[in-house]
Every structure is written in structure tokens, then in C-alpha cells.
Amino acid sequence: MENARWSTRWNVTSIRRNETSVRMGWEESKVRRGLAVLLLMMVCLPGCKKTAEETKQIETAIIYERGQGFSEKGITYIKDSVVQFTDFATGETMPLCSRPNCAHRGLTAEEAGNGAEGCMAYVENAYQAVLYREKLYVFTEESNRIGIYVSDADGSNRKLLAELLDSHFLFGFSTQFYDNRIAMLVSEREVSKADDGTMEMKSLRRLVCIDCETGNVLNFDKKWEQPVTLYGIDGDVAYVYEAYTLQEVYSLYTEEELKQNPELIRPYQRAFLWQCSLTDGVTTELFAGKLGADYSVSSVNRAGAVLNVHKLHEEEKKAYYSFDTQEEKVIPLESDARVLQMEDGSILFSRAENTGNGTEGAIYRYFCDSGEAKKLEMDSSLVPVRMLGGKLYCLKDEMTTVMSLEDVLNGKNEACYQPKRVIYQQMR
């Protein structure tokens, strides 16, 4: 559940856009270049049990808006309204259509008039898609409506699962699947009348949860005016993170003053973590009054949260906060360590480490009860980046490599898939 922008950190440029900044944390320039390649490929692009064999997660999937849908078996994306799928098992990319001799496109008016059969992978106004639990989910957007369609993996038996009226997609990793649910952050427009009689329109963000079988839509009791990020789902709870800067700071100081003295902006930084119940739609604030300039959230599950601690005039560090004991422990890892996965009792972190002979990838297991961190044996030529849809995405020789986490923790380095092209170039 590491933030899609990875470690959150304030900076003037990103704050002006009311977004949390991207902080990679890699010190070696070679790794920086590799990460840039990975980001381009993906968008312009929760610890574990005591043994690798026991590392078992509930099946998940995640979609990058207008980009790829990442799941256990492969990557789904849209090209010219046709749903394409890259299969990790075969390495092949193909339209999700089983119709023989299909041209894999929309029908012309003449073809439709003559009763021709359309491509099973073609979905008009298709916006994003993912193959999950042998079912294909396609999301469409038309006017102020988001449609969610479900079909068999080959596009057959497609039906409307749910529709979200007065809704628009948000940027980033805003759609996540967990077990039998879909959680989505969407935006809507609210029109109101001002005191002077003029009409005002504001953009609001809201969370919805869709049952994958019934299509029932659960709406939550809170809406956000500021940018928010879906940090993930754990059981019957979803977590939403909100971070922004009060705009009044820009009327008090010039951009040059803020660049020269970043401390000026600290009193105006705000952050909130929201726990959203997937059973009744109730939203509760966690860490009330704590988050902001000194603390931000890196990752969270039902047991606790990983916090980024960046107090004034102190070295930045990470800490683990237990919701059960309400105890905060400093994590004995460098601040650039990033959460790969959170589970019962422990957390997996990844780092790129300078050995003196170059940069090597490393995975550490942090034990929440004892506060200890243990470096795990793995192929150090791999640099773990993040988990997506149950797979580990790494850099190897500056190329994106999709791995099984269990394999990596067991010392294996066989890739599930290694892209031969920049996938994102095929997106619209």
C-alpha cells in the first residue's frame, strides 16, 4: 500500500499543485535512470509471514487511470477501444477476444447494418480495464457517467455491473480490487449559488465501493475538496490519504522566498488519513491533529501505519505506529526504505544500497512487535520497486522485470515477464 507517488515529501513545486511530491530516495544516478525508465513504462508511467513460502496475500489488482491494469496473471490496457492483455505466462500480448478471424476493431456502419459480429474485445468509450479472477472488468466514461462492465476473460457474456452517475475518473492509482470488491476514488462537480447570486462550481472527490458479484454500490459519508490518494484496502476497510498546503502562504511569500527557506511553508502544510468502512460507508479520521509538516503516512493497514517523520532540524526517519498499543517505534532503516508489503506482524521494505562496488537491491523484514529489521537473502542484482497486483516489479540491468515475491525471497531470479517495449506508448 505504499503511496503510488512512493514516499511522500513536501516541496514547493508539488505543493503549488496541491499534491504530495514524488520522492524516490535512490542516491545512485544509475538507479535513478533505471527508475525513470520504470516510471515511463508504467505511467510516463501490505510484513509477511516468517517464511517466504507462507507469504500469501488475498488476490488484488490495481489500475492506473488511462493506463495499465495490473493483476496476478498479467497487464491489461486499452488501445483504440480494444482491450489488450499481456500474459505473464506466455509473454504474449493479444486482444481479449476469442472470435476467429476477427479484425479486433469497431464495426463500420455498413458491417453493423449487415449483421456482422463485432470484436469481443472492443468496448466503445473504454477508458481502463483489468483482468481479475478470470473476469474482465472494463470501465467506460461517457458524459458524466462511469460504466463498469464485467465479462468472461474473452469478452463474452458482457453485462453492465454498475454505473456511477455524475462521476469522472481521477488520475493515478485510484481503482483497486481486493477480494470481491472494487474501491474507486472518483470526482464530481457540485454547483451552488453564492451570496451575490452567481453560480459556483467546485470539484469534489468521493470514494465508492462496488460488489463484484451483485454490482451494489456503497457511497461513503465524506467528500473531499483537496487531492486524495487511495492507499489501499485491508479487509473491510479502505484508507484514503489527503495532503495539501493552505494557499494563503503564497500571498505571504514569494516563490523565491519559499525556495530559499522551505521552513516558511511548514505551518501551512496539512495532511489527513481517513479510515473508510466498506460495510456501512462511515469515514473516521486517524492520527487527528498529528499529520502535516512533521509527519506523513507511507503505508497503512488495520494493524498500524508506517510514518515518515521529518521534524524541523532533525534527520528524516521512518516510524511504525501500532493501532493496538498506540506505540510509535523508530524503524532501524534508512529513510529512503520503501514499503513493499504489510501483513500480519511484519513489513517488507526495499532499498537500493551502495556497496562501494556499485548499487545493489535489498529487501528487509521489519518485525512490528520487536522493532527489529532483518536483511533477507536475495539476488542483489534486482532492485525491488513496488508490488502491483500481487507481483513484484523490479529493475534488473535498468530494465523492468516482473517477479514473484515468493521466488525472490527464496533466492530465485527467474522473471515472470520482462517487457520488450514501452507499454505506455500504446495507451491513448
C-alpha positions as CSV (number, residue, x, y, z in Angstrom):
1,M,0.0,0.0,0.0
2,E,2.9,2.3,-0.5
3,N,1.6,5.5,-2.0
4,A,1.6,5.4,-5.8
5,R,3.8,8.5,-5.6
6,W,6.0,6.5,-3.2
7,S,7.4,8.2,-0.2
8,T,5.5,11.5,0.5
9,R,7.6,14.6,0.9
10,W,6.8,18.2,0.7
11,N,8.3,20.6,-1.9
12,V,7.3,23.9,-3.2
13,T,6.5,22.9,-6.8
14,S,4.3,20.0,-5.9
15,I,2.6,21.9,-3.1
16,R,1.6,24.6,-5.6
17,R,-0.4,21.9,-7.4
18,N,-1.8,20.7,-4.1
19,E,-0.3,17.3,-4.5
20,T,2.2,15.3,-2.5
21,S,5.6,15.2,-4.1
22,V,7.4,12.2,-5.6
23,R,10.4,11.1,-3.6
24,M,12.3,8.2,-5.0
25,G,15.1,8.1,-2.4
26,W,17.7,6.5,-4.6
27,E,21.1,8.0,-4.3
28,E,22.9,6.4,-7.2
29,S,22.4,8.1,-10.5
30,K,22.3,4.7,-12.4
31,V,19.4,3.6,-10.3
32,R,17.7,7.0,-10.8
33,R,17.9,6.5,-14.6
34,G,16.5,3.0,-14.2
35,L,13.6,4.2,-12.1
36,A,12.9,6.8,-14.7
37,V,12.6,4.1,-17.3
38,L,10.3,2.2,-15.0
39,L,8.1,5.2,-14.4
40,L,7.8,5.8,-18.2
41,M,6.9,2.2,-18.8
42,M,4.2,2.2,-16.1
43,V,2.7,5.6,-16.3
44,C,5.1,8.0,-18.3
45,L,4.0,5.7,-16.0
46,P,0.7,-4.7,2.5
47,G,5.2,-7.6,6.9
48,C,5.0,-11.0,5.8
49,K,4.8,-14.4,7.4
50,K,8.1,-15.8,8.8
51,T,9.0,-17.8,5.7
52,A,8.7,-17.0,2.0
53,E,6.5,-20.0,1.4
54,E,4.0,-18.5,3.9
55,T,3.8,-15.1,2.2
56,K,0.3,-15.3,0.9
57,Q,-1.9,-12.3,0.0
58,I,-5.6,-12.0,-0.8
59,E,-5.8,-11.6,-4.5
60,T,-5.7,-7.9,-5.6
61,A,-5.5,-5.8,-8.7
62,I,-4.8,-2.2,-9.3
63,I,-5.5,0.1,-12.3
64,Y,-3.5,3.1,-13.3
65,E,-6.0,5.6,-14.8
66,R,-5.8,5.7,-18.6
67,G,-3.0,3.1,-18.4
68,Q,-2.4,-0.5,-17.4
69,G,-4.5,-2.7,-15.1
70,F,-2.0,-4.8,-13.0
71,S,-3.1,-8.2,-11.8
72,E,-1.6,-11.6,-10.8
73,K,-1.6,-13.0,-14.4
74,G,-0.7,-10.0,-16.5
75,I,-1.2,-6.4,-17.6
76,T,-4.4,-5.2,-19.2
77,Y,-4.7,-2.0,-21.2
78,I,-6.9,-0.2,-23.8
79,K,-5.7,0.5,-27.4
80,D,-8.2,2.1,-29.8
81,S,-11.1,0.9,-27.6
82,V,-9.9,-2.7,-27.8
83,V,-8.9,-4.4,-24.6
84,Q,-5.4,-5.8,-24.8
85,F,-3.7,-8.2,-22.4
86,T,-0.1,-9.1,-21.8
87,D,0.1,-12.6,-20.4
88,F,3.0,-13.2,-18.0
89,A,2.8,-17.0,-18.6
90,T,3.5,-16.7,-22.3
91,G,4.9,-13.2,-22.7
92,E,2.4,-12.6,-25.5
93,T,0.1,-9.5,-25.9
94,M,-3.2,-10.0,-27.6
95,P,-6.8,-8.6,-27.7
96,L,-9.1,-10.4,-25.2
97,C,-11.3,-11.8,-28.0
98,S,-11.8,-15.4,-29.0
99,R,-13.7,-14.8,-32.2
100,P,-11.9,-16.4,-35.2
101,N,-10.6,-14.1,-37.9
102,C,-11.7,-11.0,-36.0
103,A,-10.2,-7.7,-37.1
104,H,-10.3,-6.5,-33.5
105,R,-11.9,-3.1,-34.1
106,G,-15.3,-1.5,-34.1
107,L,-17.8,-2.3,-36.8
108,T,-18.4,0.1,-39.6
109,A,-22.0,1.3,-40.2
110,E,-22.2,-1.0,-43.2
111,E,-20.9,-4.0,-41.3
112,A,-23.3,-3.3,-38.4
113,G,-26.2,-2.9,-40.8
114,N,-25.3,-6.3,-42.4
115,G,-25.4,-8.0,-39.0
116,A,-21.7,-8.6,-38.7
117,E,-20.3,-9.8,-35.4
118,G,-18.3,-7.3,-33.5
119,C,-15.0,-7.8,-31.8
120,M,-15.4,-9.2,-28.3
121,A,-12.5,-7.0,-27.1
122,Y,-14.0,-3.8,-28.5
123,V,-15.8,-1.6,-25.9
124,E,-17.0,1.8,-27.0
125,N,-15.7,4.6,-24.8
126,A,-13.5,2.1,-22.9
127,Y,-11.2,4.0,-20.5
128,Q,-9.5,1.4,-18.4
129,A,-9.7,-2.3,-17.8
130,V,-8.2,-5.2,-15.8
131,L,-8.4,-9.0,-15.9
132,Y,-9.2,-10.2,-12.3
133,R,-10.2,-13.6,-11.0
134,E,-10.8,-14.8,-14.6
135,K,-13.2,-12.0,-15.2
136,L,-12.6,-8.9,-17.4
137,Y,-13.7,-5.6,-15.9
138,V,-13.9,-2.7,-18.4
139,F,-14.6,0.9,-17.3
140,T,-16.1,3.4,-19.6
141,E,-16.7,7.1,-19.4
142,E,-19.3,9.0,-21.3
143,S,-20.5,12.4,-20.4
144,N,-21.0,12.4,-16.6
145,R,-21.3,8.7,-16.3
146,I,-18.8,5.9,-15.5
147,G,-19.9,2.4,-16.6
148,I,-18.4,-0.7,-15.2
149,Y,-18.8,-3.8,-17.3
150,V,-17.9,-7.4,-16.4
151,S,-17.5,-10.3,-18.8
152,D,-15.7,-13.6,-19.2
153,A,-12.0,-13.3,-19.9
154,D,-12.5,-13.5,-23.7
155,G,-15.1,-10.7,-23.6
156,S,-18.1,-12.9,-23.9
157,N,-21.2,-12.6,-21.7
158,R,-20.5,-8.9,-21.1
159,K,-23.0,-7.1,-18.8
160,L,-23.3,-3.8,-17.0
161,L,-22.2,-4.4,-13.4
162,A,-22.7,-0.9,-12.1
163,E,-22.9,2.7,-13.2
164,L,-21.7,5.8,-11.4
165,L,-23.7,8.9,-12.3
166,D,-22.2,12.4,-12.1
167,S,-18.7,10.9,-11.9
168,H,-15.4,11.2,-13.5
169,F,-12.1,9.3,-13.2
170,L,-9.2,10.7,-11.1
171,F,-5.6,10.5,-12.1
172,G,-3.2,7.9,-10.6
173,F,-3.8,4.6,-9.0
174,S,-7.4,5.4,-8.0
175,T,-9.1,2.0,-8.7
176,Q,-8.2,-1.1,-6.6
177,F,-9.6,-4.6,-6.4
178,Y,-9.5,-6.6,-3.1
179,D,-11.1,-9.9,-2.7
180,N,-14.6,-9.4,-4.1
181,R,-14.7,-5.6,-4.0
182,I,-13.7,-2.6,-6.2
183,A,-12.8,0.6,-4.4
184,M,-12.7,3.7,-6.5
185,L,-12.0,7.4,-6.0
186,V,-14.0,9.5,-8.4
187,S,-14.7,13.2,-8.8
188,E,-17.9,15.0,-9.2
189,R,-19.0,18.6,-9.7
190,E,-21.1,20.5,-7.2
191,V,-22.9,23.6,-8.2
192,S,-24.1,26.1,-5.6
193,K,-25.4,29.6,-5.5
194,A,-23.2,32.3,-3.9
195,D,-24.4,35.1,-1.7
196,D,-24.1,37.5,-4.6
197,G,-26.4,35.4,-6.8
198,T,-23.7,34.0,-9.0
199,M,-23.3,30.2,-9.5
200,E,-20.2,28.5,-8.1
201,M,-18.9,25.1,-9.1
202,K,-16.4,23.0,-7.1
203,S,-14.8,19.7,-7.8
204,L,-15.2,17.1,-5.1
205,R,-13.6,13.7,-4.6
206,R,-15.6,10.8,-3.2
207,L,-15.0,7.1,-2.6
208,V,-17.3,4.3,-3.8
209,C,-17.2,0.6,-3.3
210,I,-18.7,-1.9,-5.8
211,D,-19.5,-5.5,-5.1
212,C,-18.0,-7.6,-7.9
213,E,-20.9,-10.0,-7.9
214,T,-24.1,-8.0,-7.2
215,G,-22.9,-4.6,-8.5
216,N,-24.2,-2.9,-5.4
217,V,-22.6,0.5,-4.9
218,L,-21.7,1.8,-1.5
219,N,-21.2,5.5,-1.2
220,F,-19.3,7.0,1.8
221,D,-20.4,9.8,4.1
222,K,-17.5,12.1,3.3
223,K,-16.3,14.0,0.3
224,W,-13.0,15.8,-0.2
225,E,-12.3,19.2,-1.8
226,Q,-8.5,18.6,-1.7
227,P,-6.4,16.0,-3.6
228,V,-6.7,12.5,-2.1
229,T,-5.0,9.1,-2.7
230,L,-6.4,5.7,-2.2
231,Y,-3.8,3.9,-0.1
232,G,-5.4,0.5,-0.4
233,I,-7.9,-1.9,1.2
234,D,-7.4,-4.2,4.1
235,G,-10.4,-6.5,5.0
236,D,-13.5,-4.3,5.4
237,V,-11.6,-1.0,5.5
238,A,-10.2,1.3,2.8
239,Y,-7.7,4.0,3.5
240,V,-7.7,7.5,1.9
241,Y,-4.8,10.0,2.3
242,E,-5.3,13.7,1.9
243,A,-2.4,16.2,1.8
244,Y,-2.3,19.8,0.7
245,T,-1.0,23.3,1.6
246,L,-3.1,26.3,2.6
247,Q,-3.0,28.7,-0.4
248,E,-2.6,31.8,1.8
249,V,1.1,31.0,2.1
250,Y,1.6,32.1,-1.5
251,S,0.1,35.6,-0.7
252,L,2.6,36.0,2.2
253,Y,5.8,34.9,0.5
254,T,7.2,34.9,-3.0
255,E,8.2,31.6,-4.7
256,E,11.9,32.6,-4.4
257,E,11.5,33.2,-0.6
258,L,9.9,29.7,-0.2
259,K,12.7,28.1,-2.3
260,Q,15.4,29.8,-0.2
261,N,13.7,29.0,3.1
262,P,11.4,25.9,2.9
263,E,10.7,26.2,6.6
264,L,8.3,29.1,5.9
265,I,5.8,26.7,4.3
266,R,5.7,24.2,7.2
267,P,3.0,25.9,9.3
268,Y,0.7,25.8,6.2
269,Q,1.0,22.1,5.4
270,R,-1.9,19.8,6.2
271,A,-2.4,16.0,5.9
272,F,-5.2,13.6,7.0
273,L,-5.6,9.9,7.0
274,W,-9.1,8.6,6.7
275,Q,-10.4,5.0,7.5
276,C,-13.4,4.2,5.4
277,S,-15.6,1.3,6.4
278,L,-16.7,-0.9,3.5
279,T,-19.6,-2.2,5.4
280,D,-21.5,1.0,6.3
281,G,-19.8,3.8,4.5
282,V,-18.6,5.6,7.7
283,T,-15.4,7.5,7.4
284,T,-13.2,8.1,10.5
285,E,-10.1,10.3,10.8
286,L,-6.9,8.6,12.1
287,F,-4.0,10.5,13.7
288,A,-6.2,13.5,14.2
289,G,-4.0,16.6,14.6
290,K,-0.8,14.7,14.1
291,L,-0.1,14.7,10.4
292,G,1.2,17.6,8.5
293,A,4.7,19.2,8.4
294,D,6.3,16.7,10.9
295,Y,4.5,13.5,9.9
296,S,3.2,12.0,6.7
297,V,1.9,8.5,6.0
298,S,3.9,6.0,3.9
299,S,1.7,2.9,4.3
300,V,-1.2,1.6,6.4
301,N,-3.2,-1.5,7.3
302,R,-5.6,-2.5,10.1
303,A,-2.7,-3.2,12.5
304,G,-0.8,0.0,12.1
305,A,0.9,2.6,9.9
306,V,4.4,3.4,8.6
307,L,5.0,7.1,9.2
308,N,7.6,9.4,7.5
309,V,9.0,11.6,10.3
310,H,10.6,14.9,9.1
311,K,10.7,17.2,12.1
312,L,12.5,20.5,11.8
313,H,16.3,20.4,12.2
314,E,16.2,16.6,12.7
315,E,17.3,13.8,10.4
316,E,14.3,12.3,8.5
317,K,13.3,8.8,9.6
318,K,10.6,6.2,9.5
319,A,8.5,5.0,12.4
320,Y,5.8,2.3,12.9
321,Y,2.7,3.2,14.9
322,S,0.6,0.3,16.3
323,F,-3.1,1.0,16.4
324,D,-3.4,-1.7,19.1
325,T,-0.7,-0.5,21.6
326,Q,-0.7,3.2,20.3
327,E,3.1,2.9,20.5
328,E,5.4,4.6,18.0
329,K,8.7,2.9,17.2
330,V,11.5,4.2,15.1
331,I,12.3,1.8,12.2
332,P,16.0,1.0,12.1
333,L,16.3,1.5,8.4
334,E,17.4,4.5,6.2
335,S,14.6,7.0,5.4
336,D,14.7,6.0,1.7
337,A,13.5,2.5,2.5
338,R,10.1,1.9,0.9
339,V,7.2,-0.3,1.9
340,L,6.7,-3.3,-0.4
341,Q,4.1,-5.1,1.6
342,M,2.3,-5.1,5.0
343,E,0.9,-8.2,6.6
344,D,0.4,-9.8,10.0
345,G,3.2,-8.8,12.3
346,S,5.8,-7.6,9.9
347,I,6.6,-5.3,7.0
348,L,8.7,-5.8,3.9
349,F,10.9,-2.8,2.9
350,S,13.1,-2.4,-0.2
351,R,16.2,-0.3,-0.6
352,A,18.9,0.4,-3.2
353,E,22.2,0.2,-1.3
354,N,25.7,1.5,-2.2
355,T,28.2,-1.3,-1.6
356,G,31.3,0.6,-2.8
357,N,31.3,-1.5,-5.9
358,G,28.0,-0.3,-7.2
359,T,24.4,-0.4,-6.2
360,E,22.6,-3.5,-5.0
361,G,18.9,-4.1,-4.3
362,A,17.9,-5.3,-0.8
363,I,14.7,-6.4,1.0
364,Y,14.4,-6.1,4.8
365,R,11.7,-7.6,7.0
366,Y,10.7,-5.4,9.9
367,F,9.1,-7.1,12.9
368,C,6.4,-4.9,14.3
369,D,6.5,-6.3,17.9
370,S,10.2,-6.4,18.5
371,G,11.1,-3.4,16.3
372,E,13.9,-5.3,14.6
373,A,14.8,-5.3,10.9
374,K,16.4,-8.3,9.2
375,K,18.0,-8.2,5.8
376,L,16.8,-11.1,3.6
377,E,18.8,-13.2,1.2
378,M,18.0,-12.4,-2.4
379,D,19.6,-11.7,-5.8
380,S,21.2,-8.4,-5.2
381,S,21.2,-7.5,-9.0
382,L,17.4,-7.0,-8.6
383,V,16.2,-3.6,-7.3
384,P,12.7,-4.1,-6.0
385,V,10.5,-1.1,-6.8
386,R,6.9,-1.9,-5.7
387,M,4.1,-4.5,-5.6
388,L,1.4,-4.3,-8.2
389,G,-1.5,-6.7,-8.4
390,G,0.3,-9.4,-6.4
391,K,3.6,-9.2,-8.4
392,L,6.9,-7.6,-7.6
393,Y,8.1,-5.1,-10.2
394,C,11.9,-4.7,-10.1
395,L,14.8,-3.2,-12.1
396,K,17.4,-5.6,-13.4
397,D,20.1,-4.2,-15.6
398,E,18.0,-1.0,-15.8
399,M,15.1,-2.9,-17.4
400,T,11.7,-3.5,-15.8
401,T,11.3,-7.1,-14.6
402,V,8.1,-8.7,-13.2
403,M,8.9,-11.2,-10.5
404,S,7.1,-13.5,-8.0
405,L,7.8,-12.1,-4.5
406,E,7.9,-15.7,-3.2
407,D,10.6,-16.5,-5.7
408,V,12.7,-13.5,-4.9
409,L,12.5,-14.3,-1.1
410,N,13.6,-17.9,-1.9
411,G,16.7,-16.7,-3.8
412,K,15.3,-17.3,-7.3
413,N,15.7,-14.8,-10.1
414,E,13.6,-16.1,-12.9
415,A,11.4,-13.4,-14.4
416,C,7.7,-13.8,-14.9
417,Y,7.8,-11.2,-17.6
418,Q,10.2,-8.6,-19.0
419,P,8.7,-6.0,-21.3
420,K,10.4,-5.7,-24.7
421,R,8.8,-2.3,-25.3
422,V,7.5,0.8,-23.6
423,I,3.9,-0.4,-22.9
424,Y,2.7,3.1,-22.1
425,Q,3.4,4.3,-25.6
426,Q,0.4,2.1,-26.7
427,M,-2.0,3.9,-24.4
428,R,-4.2,6.7,-25.6
